[in-house]
Amino acid sequence: MAEKRFLSSPFGQEESGVICPSLTRRGLLVGAMGASVAAVLPPGARAAGFSAPEILPLERQDYADARRRFHTHLLRKMPAPEKSAALGTPPGAERVTYRGGPDGSIELVAWLSHYQPSKVERPAVLFLHGGNATGDGHWALMKPYWEAGFVVLLPSFRGENGQNGNYSGFYDETADALAAATYLENLPGIDKKRFFIAGHSNGGTLTLLAAMSRKFRAAAPMSAGVNSWRYFNRYSDEICFDETDEREFIMRSSVCFGPSLKCPALLLRGDEERPFDADHQLFVDRALSSGFKVDKKLLPGTHNGVVPGAVAESIRFFNEFA
């Protein structure tokens, strides 16, 4: 008999559901549309040894400059905290590799939509998946992009699916996302003036951090975490850095660097994820001083169920810049 329990999203939104007791987190990733991007961690997370500041710091220095000066201190060397099988090649994708990280020292797998380069350049979307592993279900959600004429690249990150590299909890993964962006924009036939970034959940978090590190034409983070204290307080088993150093949390929190945003952005979220209104509003308020248009929008759905609608909304948003 199926067991009734709660599925927890990375940022605290809980969904009641009935799932098979033997269904693994990986199984959720490669399942149906709504569950394909679920990010469910095993029970038993330890209590966090830190507390979030009452007022989230506002950093005046540019995030890209701060990244050049900061190096995360990993106290634990670990793979991405999600068991998963080696990556294959889902239908509609071409398996490619890119050199991850700031120094290009890690070869990582990415999935690229099929396209034929031509003299007419194509718009492109770098999409950053949710959870801490890459699954075929993530790729299935990309279909509307290529049907709308976008070239899509969905990268995996360090330590995922048996690949090399140490999980860092968003920081070095941002370097991977930026390396994947460089790979995509330099493919033949890509229009660099219509080069976009989007992502869901953990990928939404990385989308904002990447969009403060370099310029995209526009960004559409979905169910993004902007406050790393909130995330790691809930998922303390994922803390691999020095949690006594507040700077480690600041460098993983886009809300602390709102003025560093380098392109227009639309923050998308399900209307059942309302506990995070304050964090998102604070990010929007701070990011407005970047000089770019920043907005947020609620769509019908839960943390995972909102994804198809958010993808469609991101396409409408990106087409404003065509």
C-alpha positions, 0 to 999 in steps of 0.5 A, spaced: 500 500 500 502 506 498 504 511 504 502 518 505 507 522 507 510 529 505 514 532 500 519 537 502 521 542 497 528 545 498 526 552 500 521 549 505 514 549 502 511 542 503 506 538 499 502 532 501 502 526 497 501 519 496 508 516 494 510 508 493 515 507 499 520 504 495 520 510 490 527 514 491 529 521 490 532 519 483 525 516 481 522 522 483 527 526 478 525 522 472 518 521 473 512 525 471 512 532 469 510 535 476 515 530 480 520 530 475 524 536 478 522 534 486 528 535 491 527 531 497 532 529 502 532 523 506 530 524 514 534 525 519 538 532 518 542 534 523 540 541 527 544 547 524 549 550 528 548 557 525 542 562 526 540 567 520 541 575 521 535 578 523 536 583 517 539 580 511 546 584 509 546 588 503 553 588 500 555 594 496 561 591 492 559 588 485 558 580 486 562 578 480 568 582 484 566 579 490 567 572 487 574 574 484 576 575 492 572 570 495 574 562 496 569 558 499 572 553 505 570 546 504 570 542 510 567 536 507 569 533 500 562 530 498 559 528 491 552 532 490 547 530 496 543 526 491 543 518 489 543 518 482 545 514 476 550 515 470 547 520 465 545 517 459 542 521 453 534 523 453 530 523 447 531 530 443 538 531 446 545 531 444 550 529 449 555 534 450 561 536 455 563 542 457 569 544 462 566 546 469 569 551 474 573 557 474 579 553 471 576 548 467 579 543 470 572 538 471 569 535 465 561 535 465 556 533 461 550 537 458 544 536 454 543 540 448 537 541 443 538 539 436 539 544 431 542 546 425 546 552 425 545 557 419 546 564 417 540 566 421 542 566 428 538 563 434 536 565 441 538 560 446 536 559 453 541 556 459 536 552 463 539 550 470 535 544 473 532 543 480 535 538 485 542 536 486 542 531 480 540 531 473 535 526 470 531 525 464 525 528 467 528 535 467 530 535 460 522 533 458 520 540 461 525 543 456 521 541 450 517 548 450 523 552 449 526 548 443 519 548 440 519 556 441 525 556 437 530 557 442 536 552 443 537 549 450 543 547 454 541 543 460 548 542 464 549 538 470 554 540 475 560 538 479 559 531 483 552 530 480 551 523 477 557 520 479 561 525 476 568 529 478 568 535 483 566 536 490 559 539 492 559 546 495 552 548 496 551 553 490 558 557 490 562 553 485 556 550 482 555 557 480 562 557 476 559 551 473 553 555 470 557 560 468 562 555 464 556 552 461 554 559 459 560 560 455 560 554 452 553 555 449 554 562 447 560 560 443 556 555 439 555 556 431 549 560 430 547 562 437 545 570 437 549 573 443 544 578 443 538 574 445 542 569 450 537 568 456 538 564 463 532 560 467 532 555 472 528 552 477 529 551 485 536 550 486 537 552 479 533 558 480 538 560 486 544 559 481 540 563 475 540 569 480 547 568 482 549 567 475 545 573 473 549 577 478 556 575 475 555 576 468 550 579 463 545 575 460 539 578 456 534 576 461 533 571 467 527 567 469 529 564 476 523 559 478 522 558 485 529 561 487 532 561 493 535 568 495 537 567 502 542 561 503 541 561 511 533 559 510 536 553 505 541 551 509 537 551 516 532 546 513 538 542 509 543 542 514 546 536 512 548 539 505 553 544 509 560 542 507 563 549 508 565 553 514 558 555 517 561 559 523 563 564 517 558 569 515 561 570 509 560 563 506 552 564 507 553 571 504 556 569 498 550 564 496 545 569 498 543 573 492 538 577 496 545 580 499 547 583 492 541 585 489 544 591 486 549 587 482 544 584 477 546 585 470 540 584 466 532 584 467 529 579 471 522 576 472 522 571 479 517 566 478 513 562 483 507 558 485 502 561 489 502 555 494 510 557 495 507 564 499 512 563 505 517 566 501 514 573 499 518 577 504 525 574 501 523 575 494 520 582 495 527 584 499 531 582 493 526 585 488 527 592 492 534 591 492 535 589 485 531 595 482 538 600 484 541 595 478 538 599 473 534 593 470 527 592 470 526 587 476 519 584 477 516 577 480 510 573 479 505 568 482 503 562 478 498 557 480 501 551 483 506 548 488 513 548 488 514 543 483 507 543 479 508 550 477 514 548 473 510 547 466 507 554 467 513 557 469 517 555 463 511 558 458 511 564 462 519 565 461 518 564 454 513 570 453 518 574 458 524 572 453 520 574 447 519 581 449 527 582 448 526 578 441 
